[in-house]
Amino acid sequence: MDHWLRTLDLLSPDECATVHAWVHELRPYWDQRHPTLPFYTLGAVSHLDAVDNGTARYRAKAAAQNGLLYGRLEWVYQRLADMLARVLDTPFFYDQSLGLPGFHIFLDPAFSCAGAGKHFDLEHLLIDWDHYEDVDTARKLSLAVAIRLPQSGSGLWLWDINYLDMQKLSPEAVQETCRQKSQPILHAYALGRLVAHSGYQLHQIGASKEFQPGEERLTLQAHAQRVRQGYVLYW
């Protein structure tokens, strides 16, 4: 599944509008993730909170905010798990000790690359999976659902450069592979559409080329880790 990408329609435009309004009602709980630019998150984020404050603080934040998120968005979380389970024929479930799927919020889409450069998703390395059996770190997913997009659109840049493959190569071979595969492909987002990939492909947020005052880019974000029971959904 390391080179895998799939798109699925999860929410209608009206449902996206409902989720968008609810996220803005919870603005007091947003965390600004850039010192000057309007990039925010809602929810406990492993690759940010566990790095900045440690795993214990990440879990504490998850405990403090999961009830708030689940109380309003239980129907979204259930639909996400049910759809993935149906498509992949494997159970998907949540662990309340981990952060529930949350939101990236860019209030100025022109800066939507400020929060992340080119990267692989390795957040699973920050989490202790010891209480699960048969943890297969080669089988993981990264998920995003567009809730609000600027008129000029947005998406995900994806390179044909895979983290697992790179681990098998010499430094010289890694450099040559990156040189040969330097051109990415843009996978455009659409409202309510789930984009799922392994997270091991080199990727980057696709900035919007044009935008108007008041536009924003808001996405629901999640990861999933394969264990014996199925996939654990978290952020």
Secondary structure, 3 states (H helix, E strand, C coil): CCCCEEEEECCCHHHHHHHHHHHHHCHHHCEECCCCCCEEEECCCHHHHHHHHCHHHHHHHHHHHHHHHHHHHHHHHHHHHHHHHHHHCCCEEECCCCCCCEEEEECCHHHCCCCCCCECCCHHHHCCCCCCCCCEEEEEEEEEEEEECCCCCCEEEEEEEEHHHHCCCCHHHHHHHHHHCCCCEEEECCECEEEEECCCEEEEEECCCCCCCCCCEEEEEEEEEEECCEEEEEC
